[in-house]
Amino acid sequence: MDIAELSNKILSRDRRALARAITLVESQRADHRAQAEELLGTLARQRRQALRIGLSGTPGVGKSTFIESFGLMLTEQGLRVAVLAVDPSSARSGGSILGDKTRMERLSRDPDAFIRPSPSQTHLGGVARRTRDVVALCEAADFDVVLIETVGVGQSETVVAEISDLFLLLLAPAGGDELQGVKRGIMEIADVILVNKADGDLKPAAGRTCADYSGALRLLRKRPQDPPGYPKAMMVSALEEEGLSQAWTELQQLNIWRREHGHWNQRRAEQARYWFAQEVRQTLLAQLDSPQARARMADLGDSVAQGDQSINQAARQMLTTLDPT
Ligand code: GDP
């Protein structure tokens, strides 16, 4: 594969080239990994950046309906929108909660939108790396907004938050004690909580839920990266396309404020450090998983068990024999 040519096509917004590049970064083959790294390295020099918005919510809350309405609103404004999913459930169950092809049908036909379902990978670490790489590819392909969706299974919200500039939590209207059902951790990473389905019979309940969350958000510790009034809760109806432009205005205001106050750059820099450290850790763990390393572990384990070697000595010996490539 000619990486320079692929790179040029991506930079000139060629969708097929983008899709091919995504397949390349998703591949586990060593030669593909090397090509993917070359490609990502070339594209990174352009320093193109999109607004990355993470979005979480339990199944049924209206994520795909919201992304479709919100995405179409953005493309109508002339913006180009990419949608990615982080769905660790697809690895475990073999079926994806988020990858269903029938979702977001109108948006998927929009020439200014690009939708990519979650790949099936065994580790959240693998899904995270692939998502980071795909976000980078979408930025190089000149998308203005990248939406990264997750269902919040396991640590997936943390992964998405560490990739995103802004984080949205989508909730459905509910009874008063629902508040406890939302993990405190996710409240702390949310920038804007959207209470969806604020329409028809559900509207009064949506109003109460929104008020409850507004109250709960005010009790959270003030974050230095937030202007007054954030994080905030708002009502939307993805189905009736209501409140979406207000939500977009809020997100843009927050984004501009953070850029002007240096928080945006700082966050991207912290994320880069975080993912670098993760990558080193995961590469080391993968090296421990090779057949040779396993055999060596077993041998050294035996010698420790028999008292032939000290634990520290054997551990050091193991680490020095790991594959340095
Ligand atoms: P997801 O599993 O989070 O992606 O949720 P979906 O987008 O598939 O929506 C689940 C159900 O909620 C569907 O039947 C939608 O039609 C419905 N729904 C989504 N958004 C709204 C909304 O704003 N109002 C109402 N009344 N229903 C909605």
Residues whose N, C-alpha, C, O or C-beta is under 5 A from the ligand:
A	BS01	GDP	T58 P59 G60 V61 G62 K63 S64 T65 F66 N196 K197 A198 D199 V236 S237 A238 L239 E240
